[in-house]
Amino acid sequence: MINSLLSGVSGIRSHQARMDVIGNNIANVNTPGFKRSRVAFNEVLAQLQLGVGRIAGGSGVNPSYVGRGVHIGAVDQDWSQGAFQSTNVPTDLSLSGDGFFITAGGGQTYLTRAGNFTFNANGELVTAAGLNVQGWSIDPTGSIDMSQLRDVQIDFLAQGAADPKFTENMALAGNLSADAVAGDAITVSTAIYDEQGKAFNAIIEFTKNATTNQWDYEIRYDGAATPPPFATVTGTIDFDVNGTLVGPTASTITWDAAYVTGSPTITVDWNQFTQFSGSTTATVSDQDGYPAGRFVGYSIGVDGIVSLNFSNGEQQAAFQLALGTVYNPNGLLQLGENLYGLSAASGDIVMGRPGLELETSVVAGALEMSNVDLATEFTDMIVTQRGYQASARVVTTSDELLQEVVQLKR
């Protein structure tokens, strides 16, 4: 009788613990980055009643055990992806895939899936608890320094790409119609910039000449500046019978020394031109000069790169977020505040860049919500409640049987 009482009590305790886990899951149904937990029960070591080796009719008899109840074998987490909730807040980040954001504070490193970050007054990207989000710095040339993790921080007074840059390269693309006849012309234009960021209008005119598959071009300055920023350039573009560019692949324009020190050249790329039947669609696809600008904001891409945005349309990459993963996520320590710590069971952090070392992308302007499914939790709650009631009934029934035993002396 005593054993059945103890078995019933073990069932009550185990189901109470499972109800605690379910209650915690439901309480965190709206917690960003929360991962639901689940309880696994294990049978308690049974008591051997009849051992192996007995002989009945010349055959061995199976051993007989009487169970001693149940206990909690493990409480692990379900690491499946939670749904994304759009917030339109640029510092709200979520991870599409495995891994964690890496944060640091007080000399310790922490992992989190909750990306409700903000920039503080110092321009540092921090968690709701004030921990610094970690990443790798990017220099003005675009080189990433992965030698050590740093606090992700932006400079609200940043210059860099805000300084003007004179035009060094220009690219044109599109189609020059094979249906054109001699004398047909098309004109496109673009702004180019000198060292001070002043804009000058450059005209590029294409005229079909009398030679088959051949166009004349003229690049000239359209304005009244004296001296002109560059001298007029002329030449001819040839195509083969397939409409593919034969040459030249590029031409050069030379800056006047009054505008750019040393009179450097502007390379004009023709490689993206074709000559097919149909419309003429020639256009200036790119030029790399820009005027002076000022810092107007920031953006975070799917690759975790934090870029500074300037009023002249330029961007400058400043940091790339570092992501981390561990071989055994269930071995992580749950520290509260949506934070996890390393343990001997979890293993060390394996760090990487989104989309490269880790096949995980960053989604800006959205939060990963809890992966708790209320329908599942309430169903588990009902099952747990019935298990608790049944275990309690075992205790009650065992008590009644013991009472009958006590009454035998009367």
N, C-alpha and C positions, 0 to 999 in steps of 0.2 A: 504493500500500500504506500509506503513511504516513497518508493521509487516513482510510482505514478504521480504522487504529489510533486516531486521534484521535476518530473517531466513536464507537468502542467505549468509549473512556475517558469521553467526555461522557455516554454512557448509564449507565456505572457510577456516575459522580459524581451524576447526576441521580436515579437510583434510590436511591442511598445517602441523599440528602437526603430523598426521599420516605419512606424507611424511618424516618429520624429523626423526621419529622412523625408518622407512624403510631405509632411507639413513644411519643412524647409524648402523643398522644391516649389511648392505652391506659393509660399511667401515671396520667392524670388522670380516669379513668373515674368515680371517686368524689369528685372535687373539686367543691364547690358552685359553681354559676354558671359552670363552665368551658364554653367553646365550642370544638368541634373545629375543627382546621385541615385544609386540603386543599391539595395541590400541583397547579399547572397547568403542564404542559410546553409549551415553544415550540420550534419548529424553528429551528436555527441558519441564518443567511443562507447560501443555497446558492451554489455556484460555477457560473457560466454557462459551458457548454461550446460550445454552438452558438447564435449570436445570431439575432434576428429579421431578416428582410430577404433571406435566401437564397431563391433562386428554383429551384424544381424542377418542370419541366413547365409553366411559366407560372404557378405558384401559390406563395404564400408558405409557408414552413415554420415550424412552431412552434418557439419556443426550447427548448433542452434544458439542464436543470440537474442538478447532482449535489449532494446534500445533504451537510452537514458535521457532522451530529450533532444533539444536543438540549441544551437548557439549561432551567433553571427560569424560567418566565415570571412566576409569582406564587405566593405562599403566603397564601391568604386564609382567613377564618373563616366557619363556618356559624353564623348567628345565630338559628337556629330555637329555639323554646321547649324547655327541658328539663323533665323530669317533676318533679312536686312530691313531696317526702318529708315526711310529717308528723313533727314533733318534739315538739309540745306545749310548746315553749319560746316564751314570748310575744315575746321579742326576736329570734327567728328569723323573718326576713321574706323573701318572694320576690315577684317581679313577674310578673303575668299580662299579658303584652303587651310591647311594645317599650320601650326606655329603660333607664336606669341609675339607681342610687342615687348621690347626689353626696356625696363625702367631702372633707375638707380636713385638711391638716397641714403644718407647716413653710412656711406661706405659699403652698402649692401646692394646686390642686384636682384631684381624681382621680375617676374613674368606676368603678363596680363593679356586677356582677350578683350577687355573693355577699352574701347578707343575714344571715350568722351574726354578728349584733351582740350587744353586751352593754351594760349600764349600769355605768360604773365608780363608784368611791367618791364622786365628785363629782356623780353623777347624770347624767353625760354619756353619750349613746348613741355607742358607738365600735365600730370594726371589730376584727377579731382582731389587726390590726397596730397598733391604738391610734389610728387616724385618726378624727376627729369626723364623724359623720353630720350633714348639713346640712338645714335646714328653715326654715320661716317661723314666727315667734312669733304666738300668738293671745292677745289681751287678755281680761280677765274678761267683757267684753261680747260676745265671740265674733268680734270684728273681726280679720282676718288682716293682718299687716304684711308686705307683699311688697316693701318697698323695699330690703331687703337680706337675704342669707342669714345664718343664725345657727347656732351649734352647738346641736343638739337636746339639751335638758337638763331634767330634772325635779327638783323640790324635794321631798325626802323628808319635809320638815317643813311641807309646803304646808297652808295654811288655806283661804282663798277660799270655796269651796262648803261647807267644813266649818262655817262660821258658820251659826247658825240663821236662818231666814227665815219671817216670818209669812205666813199665807195671804191672798192677795189675789184669787184666782180659783178657781172651782170649776165643773166641767162635769159634767152628768148626761146619760146617753144610754140608749137602749133603747126598748122598746115598752110602751105602756099599752093593755091589751087592749080592743078594741072590743066584746068579748062581756061586759064587766063590767056589773053592774047597780048601781043606786044603793046606796051604803053599802059596796061592796067597797073594800078598802083594801090598800095595800102600803107597807112601810116599808124604807128603806135608810139607811145611816149611813156616816160617814167621820170620820176624825180631822182636825182643823184645828189650826194651830200659831200661838202668839203670838210676840212679839219675842224671848223667851228660849228659844224652842223647846219650850215646854210644850204637850202635846197635850190637846185638848178634843174630846169626842165630839159631833158634830152629827147630829141625826136629821132626815130628810126623809120626810114621810108624804104619800102621795097617796090621796085618797078620791074615788070616783066619785060625782058629785052627780046630782040628778034631771034636769038639763038635758042634752040630747043632745050628745055630743062635748065634754063639759066635765068637768074634774077640779079638785078643790080641793087645795091643797098647804099644808103647814105645816112650817116649818124651826125647830127648837127645840134648845136646849142640853140634853144629857142628862148631868147631874152635879150636884155639891153645892157647886161653887165660888161664893163670894159676894164681890162681885156676879157674876152670870153674865157670861161673855165677850161675849154678844150677846143682844139681846132677840128674842123669838119673832117670826117673819115669816110672814104668811099671804097667800094669793092664789089665783087661778084660772088654769088653763091651758085654752085653747080649741083645738080641731082642726076642720078643715073636713070635708066628706063624703068626701074622698079619704084621710083619715087624716093629712094634713099639718098641721104646727103653724101656727096662725094668730097666736097671741100669748098672753102676752108672750114675747119671745125671751130675756129676762134679768130677774133680780130682784137686789136688793141686801140684804146683811146688814151691819150697822154694828158694828165692834169697840167694846167699852167702853174708855174711856181708861185704865182700870187695867191693861190688858193690852197695848195697842198705842198708842203716842204719836199723838195727834191724832185718834183714833177714825176710822181709815180704813174703807172699805167692802170687803166681799167680793162680787165679782160672780158670780152664779150663772147659768150659761149653760144654757138649755133647748133650744137649736137642734137638738140631735141626737135629739129625741123624735119618735116616731110613734104613731099609734093605728090599729093593724090588728087584725084578728081573730086570735085565738090566745093564746099565753101572754103574761103581763106580765113583761118582762125589764128593768125600770128598774134602773139602777145608777149609782154615782158613777164616772165614767170618769177624772177627773183632779182634782187640787187642787195648787197650786204652793207650798205651805208645806212646811217640813221642819225637823227638830230639828238640834241641833249634831252634828257628825260628826268623824271623824279620817281621815287619809290611810291607805288600806289597800292601794293598788296602782295599776296603770295598765293601759291597754289601747290597742291600735293597730287602727284600723279599715281597711276596704278603701279608704277615701279618704286613707289615710296620716295621719289625725289622731291624735295622741298625747293621750290623755285621762287625767286623774287621777281615780281612783275613791275615794269616801269612804264611811264606814260608814253614813251616813244614806241611801245609795242614790243620791246625787247624783254627777254627773260634771262635770268642768271641762276643756275643751279647752285644751291648753297649746301644742302645736306641730303643724304639718302638714309632713310630709316633702316635700322638694323632689325631683323627678325631672328627669333631663336626657336629651336625645338629641342626636345629631349627624347631619348629612346623609350622611356617609360613614363608617359604623362601621369598615370595613376600613382606614381611614386612621388609626385610633387607635394609639397606641404601647402595646405590651404591656410593662408595668413589673414583672411578677411580683406575688405576693401577691394575685392576682385583681384587680389594678388596671389601669386604662387611663388614658393621658394624651392630651391634645390635641396635634394636629400641624397643619401647614398643609393636609395632605390631608384631614383629618377635618372641618375647619371648627369653628366655635365651638359651645358648648353652647346648646341651645334648652331652657329650663327651663319647667316647668309643674307643675300639681297633678294628682295621680292622679284619673282619671275626669272631669277638666274640660279643661284645656289638652292633656293627654295621655290617650289612650284606653287607659290602663293602670291596673290595680288592684293594691293591696297585699294579699298573703295573709300573715296573721300565724300563727305557730306551724308554719311549714313552710319548707323550703329548696328552692330550685330546684337540681336535681342537674345533673350534666354531661349534655350532649346527645350524648355519644359512644355509638355503637351498636357493640358488640363484634363482632357478626356482620359488619357492613360493614367494620370495621377489619381483621379477620382475613382477609376476602376480598381486601381491598386489599393486605394483606401478602403473600398468595400471588402475586397478580399482580405486585407489585413485585419479589418474589424471583425470579420467572421472567424478568422484564425485566432484572434484574441479571445473572442467569446467562447470558441470551442476549447481553447486551453483553460479558460476560467471554469468551464463546465467540467473538465477533467479534474481540476482541483476540488470542486464542489462534490462530485461523485466520489472521489477518493476519500474525502472527509466523511461522507455518509457511510462508506464501507468501514472506515476505521471506527466510526461510532458504533456500528453493529458489532465489531470485534470486541469493543470495550464492554458492550452490553451482555456478552456471552457469560460473564461471571455471575450475573444476576439470575 
